[in-house]
Amino acid sequence: MKKIKNEIFLLSSIIIFAQFFFLTCDKNNNDIPESSLAIRDTLIYKNGSDIPFTGREKARVENKIIEYDIVDGIKHGDFRLYYESGNIEIKGQIDKNKNIGKWQYFYESGQIESEGNFVDDFPEGEWKWYYRLGALREQGNFKGGKRIGFWKQFDVSGNVIEEKEFFESDSLNNETDYLEKLKNYLN
């Protein structure tokens, strides 16, 4: 009987903790205001100000939470985009309004969706995309924002299902749909 009471107490404690945790997370996300920034002449200003903004923006934009640094009206530093749930969707670096360095994209579950590098706002070098359960889905290289060399697609078991070679002279080997989607988020 004592063992059953201890198990009920433990289960009740876990439930109460979980409810508190989720309510706290939800409350924190709901406390994040809509963005008060606006872009004018390629610079970012706080609404109602004529001085380019400097600081860290963390705000709601189109049911997402965006967080990034701004220096003299220009995006510069860490960039994060969160799902409405609070889970991270995108993270990377921005230098003078251009994507640089390693960028990662995540499924809402937290599993990595894709990753690769940007140089001067263009995808560069190896990029990888993953299935929701973590297996590699596609892999290839970019040069100056264009697909180059051999690109491979894999099934969930890791078998190559398609392989295609891209050449620098190809005119239709530009960024994937996903990278286009990213540009829309950042503009």
N, C-alpha and C positions, 0 to 999 in steps of 0.2 A: 504494500500500500504506500509506504514511504517513497519507494522508487517511482511509482506512478505519479505521485504529487510532485516529485522533483522534475520528472520529465514534462509534466504539464506546466510547471513554473518556467522551465527552460524554454519550452515552445512559446509560451506567452511572452516571455522577455524578448525572444527573437522577433516575434510579430510586432511588438511595440517598437523595437529598435528600427525595424524595416519601415514601418509607417512613418516614424519620425524622420528617418533618413530621406525617404522619398518626398515627404511634405516639405522638408527643408530645402532639398534640391529644387523642387518645383517653385517654391517661394522665391529662392534666389534668382532663378531664371525669369520669373515674372517681374521682379524688381528692376530688371535691366530695361532702360528706357529706349524709345525709338531714337534713331540717330538725329542729332541736332546739327549735323554738318552738311555743307553743300559744296559742290564743285562749281567754280566760276573761273573761266579762262585757264583751265588745267590746274588750278590750285584749289586747295581745300580750305574753307572758311567755316567758322561757327556761324550759324544763322544770325543775322543782324550785325555782324562784324565786318569791317573792311580790312582787318589785319589777318594775313594767312595764319592758320591754326598751327600750334605746336603742342603736342601732348599725345596721350594714348586714348584712342577711341575704343570703347566697348559699348556696343549698342545693338538693338534689334534692327534688322533690315530684311524685309520680305520673309518673315517667320524664321529667320536664322539669326544667330548671334555672331557678330563680326568684331574682331579685336585686332588692332594694329597700331603702329606708331606713326606719327606724322611730325615732320620737322619743316618749319617754314612753309606749310601748305603742301608738302610733298610726302607721299607714303615712303617710309624708310624704317626698316627694322623688322621685328617679328610680325608675322601675319598669322591669324587663326580665324577659321570659320567653324561654327558649331551648329549641329542640328538643333532643332527646337528642344529636343530632349536634353541638351547640354553635352552630348557626346561630340567629340571633335570630328569634323568632316574634312578639313584641309589645314595643313600647316606648312609654312615656308618662310622665306626671307624676301624682303623687298628693299631695293637700293635705288633711290631717286625715281620712284614710280615704276621700276622694272623688277620683274621676278628674277631672282638669282639663287644659286645654290640648290641644295636638295629640297624638293617639295614632296609631300606625302598626302595621299587622299585615302579616306577611310569609309567603309560601310558604316551604317548607323550602329551596328553591333560592336564597332571598335576594331574589327578586322581590317587589315590593310587592303585597299582596293588597287592602288597604283603608286608608283614612286619613280622619281628621276630628277635630273638636274636641269636648271635653267641657266643660260648665260645671256646676259643683256636682253632678257624678256623672251628668249626663244628656247624651246627644249633642245638639249644638247647631250650627247652621249647616250648611254644605255637607259632605257625605260622598261619597267615591268608592270604588268597588270595581273591581278589575282582573282580567282573565284572567291565567292563568299566564305568558303570553308578553308581557304588558304593556299590551295594548289595554284601553281603558275598557270596563267591563261594565255598571255601573250608577252613577247619579248622582242625588242629591237632597238636600233640606234637612230638618233637624230643628229643632223649636222645643220646648224643654222636654222632650225625649226622644220627641216624637211627629213622625211624618212630616208635612210641610207642603208645599204647593205642588206643582209638577210634578216627578215622578220619571220618569227615563228609563232604559230598558235598551237595550243595544247588542249587536249581534253582533260577532264578532272583527274584522270589516272596518270597524266604526265606524258602521254603519247603525242607526238607531233601530228596534227591534223591538217595543217597548212603551212607552207613555207613559200615566201615570196621575196624576190630580190628587188631592191630599189636602187636606182642610179641617180647621181647628182643631176643629170640632165633631164630626169623625169619631171614633167610639169604638174603632175597630179599626186605628188607624194607629200603634201603638206600635213599639218597637225591633225591628230585624230579628233573625232567628235568630242571626246572627253576634254581635251585641252581647249577646244573652242568653248565648251561650257564653262571652263575655268575663267577664260578671258571675260566672259559675260558677267561672272560674279565679281571680278575685280574692277570692272569699269563702271 
